[in-house]
Amino acid sequence: MLRFKSLGSGSSGNATLVEAAGLVPLRLLVDCGMGLKQLQGRLGQAGLRVEDIDAVFITHEHGDHIGCALALALRHRIPVWMSQGTHAAIGAPDFDGLLHRARDGKVIDLGGLQLTPFTVPHDAREPLQLSCTDGSAKLGILTDLGHATAHVMAHLKDCDALLLECNHDTDMLARSAYPLFLKRRVGGDYGHLSNSAAAAIAGALNHSRLKYLVAAHLSRQNNLPSMVQQLMADALSRDSDDIVVATPDSGTCWLRV
């Protein structure tokens, strides 16, 4: 049995808990883009402590994803996986033996949970997203990319749940007060997924197994949760109430697949 929970998603910080059930549950934290004290508070709301985290996976070096990773690892002796490029991009700090290299397509076996990282087009040094499975259910995590390649789509096949970036509405971004360079960065091929691009991804997936779609990384300025829910629902031929939106402040409830 697999369950997951966003602790918060947006430009102010991203973190997702993934738990594989068992005699002793195994818990993975995907990104920890917030301060250590804030992370402890969010974990407490989820009914957990920092000491309950068995491993951390960092997708890329941007502050809203890397956050307190180094302090968390060193203070609580938690192993961390990230790409060589991500490690270099944060200045190659010493993780005191806790750092493990993640690479595109190389399965990371944590025992009761297997992770498969895959490369994505994003303006970071060596960004990775990932799928997670306990052998029976599969969760895809896909945030922070400008567009979906065939490689990305291949890794999302047969997901039982998907946490998917729905960053911005194209028209709202164009009309926003963002400077031109930022509009081009966010809306570019190595920026963030628009609602329409995310809907195209959702629509192309095998829907027969997809129990949950969680819309994540919504822009506060250039998006609306209700707009996202309707677009994703249309793409999946479901009711808009079936689409879960991860908020910046509280993420989502626990979702079980």
Residue frames as qw, qx, qy, qz and C-alpha x, y, z in Angstrom:
[[0.000, 0.888, 0.459, 0.000, 0.00, 0.00, 0.00],
 [0.427, 0.144, 0.032, 0.892, 1.32, 3.42, -1.01],
 [0.064, -0.903, -0.419, 0.068, 0.20, 6.77, 0.31],
 [0.468, 0.184, 0.031, 0.864, 1.48, 10.29, -0.28],
 [0.150, -0.888, -0.386, 0.200, 0.95, 13.85, 0.89],
 [0.374, 0.598, -0.021, 0.708, 2.15, 17.21, -0.34],
 [0.448, -0.507, -0.423, 0.604, 3.42, 19.28, 2.58],
 [0.072, 0.828, 0.064, -0.552, 3.22, 22.41, 0.44],
 [0.610, 0.243, 0.533, 0.533, 3.62, 23.25, -3.21],
 [0.219, 0.952, 0.201, 0.068, 4.44, 26.54, -4.91],
 [0.493, 0.661, -0.236, 0.514, 7.23, 29.04, -5.36],
 [0.362, -0.748, 0.338, -0.441, 7.38, 29.49, -1.57],
 [0.242, -0.437, 0.849, -0.171, 8.42, 25.86, -1.08],
 [0.817, 0.128, -0.387, -0.408, 7.84, 22.30, -2.22],
 [0.119, -0.329, 0.905, -0.243, 7.92, 19.03, -0.29],
 [0.805, -0.023, -0.301, -0.510, 6.10, 15.73, -0.79],
 [0.440, -0.352, 0.784, -0.260, 5.93, 12.73, 1.53],
 [0.748, 0.164, -0.528, -0.367, 5.71, 9.23, 0.08],
 [0.463, -0.383, 0.709, -0.369, 5.09, 6.27, 2.38],
 [0.613, 0.115, -0.736, -0.264, 5.24, 2.57, 1.58],
 [0.749, -0.437, 0.201, -0.456, 3.25, 0.54, 4.09],
 [0.684, 0.219, -0.684, 0.130, 4.75, -2.49, 5.74],
 [0.709, -0.451, -0.465, 0.278, 5.64, -3.95, 9.10],
 [0.356, -0.569, -0.058, 0.739, 7.89, -0.89, 9.36],
 [0.443, 0.854, 0.272, -0.018, 6.67, 1.89, 7.01],
 [0.585, -0.065, 0.222, 0.777, 9.29, 3.43, 4.76],
 [0.115, 0.918, 0.309, -0.222, 9.02, 7.18, 4.26],
 [0.550, 0.174, 0.269, 0.772, 10.59, 9.29, 1.54],
 [0.036, 0.830, 0.197, -0.521, 10.65, 13.09, 1.41],
 [0.567, 0.436, 0.398, 0.575, 10.79, 14.42, -2.15],
 [0.187, 0.595, 0.008, 0.781, 12.30, 17.92, -1.91],
 [0.448, -0.620, -0.496, 0.410, 12.39, 20.00, 1.25],
 [0.310, 0.472, 0.168, 0.808, 12.11, 23.53, -0.08],
 [0.379, -0.831, -0.141, -0.383, 11.49, 25.28, 3.23],
 [0.041, -0.642, 0.596, -0.481, 13.26, 26.02, 6.49],
 [0.350, 0.044, -0.913, 0.203, 13.88, 23.22, 8.97],
 [0.177, 0.148, 0.626, -0.745, 11.49, 24.64, 11.57],
 [0.586, 0.252, -0.088, -0.765, 8.73, 25.03, 8.98],
 [0.562, 0.182, -0.768, -0.249, 9.34, 21.52, 7.71],
 [0.126, -0.024, -0.885, 0.447, 9.05, 20.16, 11.24],
 [0.384, 0.219, 0.373, -0.815, 5.72, 21.95, 11.61],
 [0.644, 0.267, -0.371, -0.614, 4.38, 20.55, 8.34],
 [0.436, 0.123, -0.891, 0.023, 5.49, 17.05, 9.29],
 [0.101, 0.080, 0.744, -0.656, 3.74, 17.46, 12.63],
 [0.569, 0.248, 0.066, -0.781, 0.52, 18.31, 10.80],
 [0.676, 0.251, -0.599, -0.348, 0.98, 15.05, 8.88],
 [0.891, -0.392, 0.058, -0.220, 1.33, 13.12, 12.14],
 [0.899, 0.156, -0.159, 0.377, 5.07, 12.57, 11.74],
 [0.404, -0.837, 0.195, 0.314, 8.42, 13.77, 13.05],
 [0.331, 0.780, -0.503, -0.170, 11.64, 14.47, 11.19],
 [0.313, -0.417, 0.851, -0.061, 13.00, 11.26, 12.72],
 [0.744, 0.266, 0.568, -0.230, 10.37, 9.31, 10.79],
 [0.583, 0.745, -0.205, -0.250, 11.93, 10.23, 7.43],
 [0.887, -0.161, 0.365, 0.233, 14.11, 7.45, 5.99],
 [0.555, 0.061, 0.431, 0.709, 15.41, 9.15, 2.85],
 [0.186, 0.785, 0.108, -0.581, 15.32, 12.42, 0.91],
 [0.582, 0.319, 0.520, 0.538, 15.26, 12.88, -2.87],
 [0.003, -0.695, -0.015, 0.719, 16.09, 16.32, -4.27],
 [0.668, 0.605, 0.425, 0.084, 14.85, 17.07, -7.77],
 [0.524, 0.583, 0.045, 0.620, 17.03, 20.13, -8.47],
 [0.495, -0.076, -0.344, 0.794, 18.89, 23.00, -6.87],
 [0.121, -0.575, -0.184, -0.788, 16.32, 25.82, -6.90],
 [0.045, -0.256, 0.596, -0.760, 15.66, 27.19, -3.43],
 [0.680, -0.107, 0.141, -0.711, 12.01, 26.17, -3.31],
 [0.933, 0.071, -0.315, -0.159, 13.12, 22.54, -3.70],
 [0.613, 0.271, -0.584, 0.458, 16.56, 22.23, -2.08],
 [0.516, -0.756, -0.097, -0.390, 15.60, 24.27, 1.01],
 [0.460, -0.704, 0.480, -0.249, 17.02, 22.78, 4.22],
 [0.946, 0.175, -0.267, -0.060, 18.30, 19.55, 2.66],
 [0.513, 0.436, -0.574, 0.466, 21.86, 19.85, 3.93],
 [0.251, -0.414, 0.519, -0.704, 20.88, 20.86, 7.48],
 [0.867, -0.120, 0.059, -0.479, 18.19, 18.17, 7.60],
 [0.883, 0.241, -0.397, 0.071, 20.58, 15.45, 6.46],
 [0.391, 0.419, -0.593, 0.565, 23.44, 16.36, 8.78],
 [0.363, -0.383, 0.434, -0.730, 21.34, 17.03, 11.88],
 [0.818, -0.075, 0.311, -0.478, 19.22, 13.89, 11.59],
 [0.274, -0.349, 0.867, 0.227, 21.59, 11.59, 9.66],
 [0.717, 0.470, 0.426, -0.290, 19.17, 11.05, 6.75],
 [0.495, -0.055, 0.618, 0.608, 20.57, 9.84, 3.41],
 [0.345, 0.725, 0.078, -0.591, 19.99, 12.13, 0.44],
 [0.613, 0.227, 0.612, 0.445, 19.79, 11.36, -3.27],
 [0.280, 0.861, 0.040, -0.424, 20.38, 14.01, -5.94],
 [0.804, 0.541, 0.050, 0.241, 22.07, 14.27, -9.31],
 [0.674, -0.143, 0.017, 0.725, 25.73, 15.14, -9.67],
 [0.194, 0.501, 0.246, 0.807, 24.70, 18.34, -11.43],
 [0.431, -0.797, -0.273, -0.322, 22.42, 19.39, -8.59],
 [0.753, -0.520, -0.111, 0.387, 25.15, 18.76, -6.05],
 [0.536, 0.104, 0.135, 0.827, 27.60, 20.83, -8.09],
 [0.009, -0.665, -0.328, -0.671, 25.06, 23.62, -8.49],
 [0.532, -0.815, -0.167, -0.158, 24.72, 24.04, -4.70],
 [0.021, -0.855, 0.474, -0.208, 28.50, 24.26, -4.31],
 [0.764, 0.164, -0.616, 0.093, 29.26, 20.57, -3.74],
 [0.400, -0.642, 0.426, -0.497, 28.92, 20.68, 0.08],
 [0.225, 0.219, -0.931, 0.185, 30.08, 17.80, 2.25],
 [0.735, -0.319, -0.196, -0.565, 27.14, 15.61, 3.27],
 [0.336, -0.498, 0.728, -0.330, 29.39, 13.55, 5.54],
 [0.068, -0.112, 0.986, 0.102, 28.80, 10.28, 3.69],
 [0.415, 0.401, 0.667, -0.472, 25.04, 10.73, 3.42],
 [0.436, 0.592, -0.186, -0.652, 24.95, 11.79, -0.24],
 [0.609, 0.113, 0.759, 0.200, 24.01, 9.33, -3.00],
 [0.080, 0.287, -0.466, -0.833, 24.06, 10.03, -6.73],
 [0.605, 0.472, 0.569, -0.297, 20.79, 9.82, -8.63],
 [0.069, -0.292, 0.627, 0.719, 20.89, 9.30, -12.38],
 [0.625, 0.262, -0.174, -0.715, 18.38, 9.17, -15.19],
 [0.818, 0.148, -0.445, -0.334, 16.79, 5.72, -15.40],
 [0.393, 0.223, -0.821, 0.349, 18.83, 4.16, -12.58],
 [0.653, -0.554, -0.419, -0.301, 16.43, 2.56, -10.07],
 [0.025, -0.458, 0.604, -0.652, 16.99, 3.49, -6.42],
 [0.678, -0.307, -0.653, -0.138, 15.91, 0.60, -4.19],
 [0.202, -0.529, 0.430, -0.703, 15.04, 1.71, -0.68],
 [0.137, -0.012, 0.935, -0.328, 13.69, -1.69, 0.30],
 [0.288, 0.512, 0.774, -0.236, 9.94, -1.32, 0.35],
 [0.328, 0.870, 0.169, -0.328, 10.03, 1.53, -2.16],
 [0.635, 0.050, 0.435, 0.637, 11.73, 1.80, -5.56],
 [0.143, 0.839, 0.049, -0.522, 12.38, 5.15, -7.21],
 [0.661, 0.294, 0.441, 0.532, 13.09, 5.74, -10.89],
 [0.060, -0.714, 0.011, 0.698, 14.48, 9.21, -11.61],
 [0.587, 0.487, 0.492, 0.420, 14.19, 10.69, -15.09],
 [0.282, -0.172, 0.102, 0.939, 15.55, 13.82, -16.72],
 [0.204, 0.815, 0.537, -0.078, 13.29, 16.75, -17.55],
 [0.389, 0.473, 0.152, 0.776, 13.74, 19.99, -19.52],
 [0.346, -0.900, -0.260, 0.051, 14.10, 22.72, -16.88],
 [0.319, 0.805, -0.255, 0.430, 16.53, 25.58, -16.32],
 [0.658, -0.668, 0.340, -0.073, 18.57, 23.79, -13.69],
 [0.065, -0.654, 0.730, 0.184, 21.94, 21.99, -13.79],
 [0.268, 0.091, -0.936, -0.209, 20.74, 18.35, -13.96],
 [0.559, -0.115, 0.309, -0.761, 17.07, 18.24, -12.92],
 [0.204, -0.046, -0.971, -0.113, 15.33, 14.95, -12.24],
 [0.672, -0.205, 0.114, -0.703, 11.74, 14.04, -11.54],
 [0.005, -0.224, 0.967, -0.120, 10.71, 10.54, -10.49],
 [0.757, -0.231, -0.365, -0.490, 8.23, 7.73, -10.19],
 [0.223, -0.364, 0.782, -0.455, 7.83, 5.69, -7.00],
 [0.783, -0.085, -0.445, -0.426, 6.45, 2.19, -6.57],
 [0.512, -0.424, 0.662, -0.348, 6.01, -0.35, -3.80],
 [0.130, -0.109, 0.962, 0.215, 5.55, -3.10, -6.39],
 [0.182, 0.514, 0.838, -0.016, 1.78, -2.76, -6.63],
 [0.143, 0.927, 0.329, -0.113, 1.02, 0.97, -6.96],
 [0.572, 0.158, 0.157, 0.789, 2.90, 3.67, -8.90],
 [0.071, -0.907, -0.237, 0.341, 3.11, 7.38, -8.12],
 [0.573, 0.436, 0.167, 0.673, 4.49, 9.86, -10.63],
 [0.257, -0.806, -0.164, 0.508, 5.92, 13.20, -9.49],
 [0.509, 0.387, 0.372, 0.673, 6.32, 15.78, -12.24],
 [0.075, -0.954, -0.197, 0.215, 6.94, 19.41, -11.40],
 [0.204, -0.807, 0.323, 0.451, 9.31, 22.08, -12.70],
 [0.498, 0.020, 0.668, 0.552, 9.65, 21.48, -16.42],
 [0.190, 0.400, -0.170, -0.880, 8.93, 23.55, -19.47],
 [0.728, 0.250, -0.300, -0.564, 7.49, 20.80, -21.65],
 [0.813, -0.177, 0.537, -0.141, 6.98, 17.04, -21.64],
 [0.231, 0.508, -0.742, -0.370, 9.30, 15.01, -23.83],
 [0.837, 0.043, -0.463, -0.290, 8.64, 11.47, -25.04],
 [0.452, 0.192, -0.748, 0.447, 11.14, 10.38, -22.37],
 [0.250, -0.134, 0.486, -0.827, 9.06, 12.04, -19.66],
 [0.744, 0.004, -0.090, -0.662, 5.82, 10.53, -20.92],
 [0.714, 0.148, -0.683, -0.033, 7.35, 7.04, -21.04],
 [0.246, 0.118, -0.755, 0.596, 8.14, 7.27, -17.32],
 [0.391, -0.020, 0.353, -0.850, 4.56, 8.26, -16.46],
 [0.567, -0.025, -0.675, -0.471, 2.92, 5.24, -18.05],
 [0.671, -0.313, -0.667, -0.080, 0.43, 3.35, -15.88],
 [0.064, 0.224, -0.528, 0.817, 0.53, 5.66, -12.88],
 [0.300, -0.551, -0.776, 0.066, -2.02, 5.07, -10.14],
 [0.183, -0.910, -0.251, 0.275, -1.51, 8.65, -8.96],
 [0.562, 0.392, 0.115, 0.719, 0.24, 11.68, -10.41],
 [0.236, -0.802, -0.171, 0.521, 1.39, 14.90, -8.81],
 [0.543, 0.460, 0.415, 0.567, 1.56, 17.22, -11.81],
 [0.197, -0.334, -0.046, 0.920, 2.74, 20.80, -12.20],
 [0.182, 0.755, 0.549, 0.308, 0.00, 23.19, -13.34],
 [0.435, -0.226, -0.191, 0.851, 1.93, 26.40, -12.91],
 [0.064, 0.412, 0.053, -0.907, 0.21, 29.11, -14.88],
 [0.520, 0.689, 0.499, -0.075, -2.53, 30.16, -17.22],
 [0.561, 0.186, 0.316, 0.742, -0.87, 31.47, -20.39],
 [0.044, 0.762, 0.321, 0.561, -3.14, 34.51, -20.72],
 [0.516, -0.847, -0.124, 0.029, -2.81, 35.45, -17.05],
 [0.711, -0.316, 0.164, 0.607, 0.98, 35.21, -17.30],
 [0.413, 0.419, 0.343, 0.733, 1.00, 37.42, -20.42],
 [0.149, -0.818, -0.255, -0.493, -1.13, 40.08, -18.66],
 [0.696, -0.590, -0.276, 0.304, 0.77, 39.89, -15.39],
 [0.077, -0.981, 0.178, -0.005, 3.12, 42.49, -13.92],
 [0.834, -0.253, 0.306, 0.384, 6.06, 40.12, -14.31],
 [0.030, 0.727, -0.422, -0.541, 8.97, 41.66, -16.23],
 [0.750, 0.490, -0.273, -0.352, 9.35, 40.38, -19.78],
 [0.286, 0.480, -0.826, 0.076, 12.41, 38.24, -19.02],
 [0.330, -0.100, 0.825, -0.448, 10.52, 36.42, -16.26],
 [0.754, 0.346, 0.190, -0.526, 7.47, 35.85, -18.47],
 [0.639, 0.535, -0.515, -0.197, 9.76, 34.32, -21.08],
 [0.061, 0.375, -0.889, 0.256, 11.53, 32.18, -18.52],
 [0.510, 0.043, 0.681, -0.523, 8.36, 30.85, -16.87],
 [0.753, 0.448, 0.207, -0.435, 6.55, 30.27, -20.16],
 [0.342, 0.647, -0.623, -0.276, 9.55, 28.92, -22.07],
 [0.856, 0.146, -0.474, -0.148, 10.53, 25.37, -22.98],
 [0.579, 0.092, -0.654, 0.478, 12.77, 25.15, -19.89],
 [0.218, -0.365, 0.294, -0.856, 10.47, 26.95, -17.46],
 [0.323, 0.074, 0.782, -0.527, 7.20, 25.71, -16.00],
 [0.067, 0.321, 0.886, 0.328, 4.18, 23.87, -17.33],
 [0.350, -0.075, -0.064, -0.931, 1.15, 25.90, -18.34],
 [0.622, 0.097, 0.562, -0.537, -2.32, 24.61, -17.51],
 [0.782, 0.466, -0.119, -0.396, -2.92, 23.63, -21.12],
 [0.415, 0.513, -0.751, 0.025, 0.38, 21.74, -21.32],
 [0.244, -0.194, 0.846, -0.433, -0.41, 19.91, -18.08],
 [0.730, 0.251, 0.327, -0.545, -3.88, 19.05, -19.39],
 [0.688, 0.514, -0.441, -0.261, -2.32, 17.60, -22.54],
 [0.140, 0.383, -0.885, 0.225, -0.07, 15.40, -20.40],
 [0.464, 0.009, 0.697, -0.547, -2.98, 14.23, -18.28],
 [0.751, 0.390, 0.057, -0.529, -5.08, 13.53, -21.35],
 [0.575, 0.520, -0.611, -0.160, -2.37, 11.41, -22.96],
 [0.135, -0.352, 0.873, -0.308, -1.96, 9.07, -19.98],
 [0.418, -0.200, -0.867, -0.184, -3.63, 5.73, -19.40],
 [0.388, -0.404, 0.168, -0.811, -6.64, 6.76, -17.33],
 [0.787, -0.226, -0.517, -0.249, -7.74, 3.26, -16.40],
 [0.700, -0.203, -0.523, 0.441, -5.37, 3.12, -13.41],
 [0.189, 0.323, -0.207, 0.904, -5.20, 6.79, -12.49],
 [0.361, -0.610, -0.684, 0.172, -6.94, 7.19, -9.14],
 [0.234, -0.854, -0.192, 0.423, -5.62, 10.62, -8.17],
 [0.505, 0.515, 0.091, 0.686, -4.36, 13.62, -10.08],
 [0.392, -0.748, -0.241, 0.478, -2.87, 16.27, -7.83],
 [0.387, 0.809, 0.089, 0.434, -2.34, 19.69, -9.41],
 [0.670, -0.532, -0.107, 0.506, 0.84, 21.18, -7.96],
 [0.455, -0.187, 0.164, 0.855, 3.12, 24.23, -8.10],
 [0.170, 0.813, 0.499, 0.248, 0.29, 26.65, -8.98],
 [0.286, 0.238, -0.076, 0.925, 1.35, 30.26, -9.35],
 [0.070, -0.571, -0.585, 0.572, -0.36, 32.57, -6.85],
 [0.085, 0.529, -0.075, -0.841, -0.31, 35.43, -9.37],
 [0.317, 0.357, -0.563, -0.674, -0.97, 33.66, -12.66],
 [0.334, -0.099, -0.913, -0.215, -3.41, 30.85, -11.93],
 [0.586, -0.256, 0.209, -0.740, -6.66, 29.89, -10.25],
 [0.279, -0.124, 0.937, -0.168, -7.34, 26.54, -8.56],
 [0.627, 0.423, 0.488, -0.436, -10.87, 26.42, -10.00],
 [0.532, 0.681, -0.330, -0.379, -9.49, 26.91, -13.52],
 [0.077, 0.456, -0.886, -0.034, -6.98, 24.12, -13.04],
 [0.453, 0.064, 0.825, -0.331, -9.56, 21.72, -11.63],
 [0.677, 0.541, 0.233, -0.441, -11.88, 22.25, -14.58],
 [0.448, 0.668, -0.529, -0.270, -9.14, 21.84, -17.20],
 [0.050, -0.338, 0.936, -0.085, -7.77, 18.67, -15.59],
 [0.557, 0.216, 0.686, -0.416, -11.28, 17.27, -15.15],
 [0.661, 0.614, -0.053, -0.428, -12.03, 17.87, -18.83],
 [0.288, 0.594, -0.736, -0.148, -8.77, 16.17, -19.83],
 [0.056, -0.157, 0.967, -0.193, -9.62, 13.11, -17.73],
 [0.494, -0.292, -0.574, -0.584, -13.40, 13.15, -18.35],
 [0.422, -0.338, -0.744, 0.393, -14.05, 13.42, -14.63],
 [0.240, -0.903, -0.338, -0.116, -15.80, 15.76, -12.25],
 [0.249, 0.734, -0.289, 0.561, -13.76, 18.79, -11.21],
 [0.615, -0.661, 0.257, -0.345, -14.19, 17.84, -7.54],
 [0.988, -0.055, 0.023, 0.145, -12.07, 14.75, -8.26],
 [0.599, 0.540, -0.206, 0.555, -8.99, 16.91, -8.95],
 [0.621, -0.666, -0.206, 0.358, -6.91, 17.63, -5.85],
 [0.321, 0.829, -0.126, 0.440, -5.02, 20.93, -5.69],
 [0.709, -0.260, -0.321, 0.571, -1.87, 21.13, -3.57],
 [0.074, -0.976, -0.114, -0.172, -1.71, 24.48, -1.77],
 [0.395, 0.614, -0.436, 0.526, 1.44, 26.39, -0.75],
 [0.306, -0.571, 0.437, -0.624, 0.50, 26.47, 2.93],
 [0.687, -0.235, 0.575, -0.378, -0.85, 23.00, 3.65],
 [0.010, 0.258, -0.906, -0.337, -0.33, 20.88, 0.52],
 [0.651, -0.126, -0.528, -0.531, -2.87, 18.06, 0.48],
 [0.787, -0.367, 0.352, -0.348, -4.34, 15.49, 2.82],
 [0.347, -0.292, 0.879, 0.147, -2.92, 11.97, 2.78],
 [0.745, 0.359, -0.197, -0.527, -3.92, 10.15, -0.41],
 [0.581, -0.267, 0.769, -0.023, -3.81, 6.35, -0.59],
 [0.658, 0.458, -0.397, -0.447, -3.26, 4.25, -3.73]]
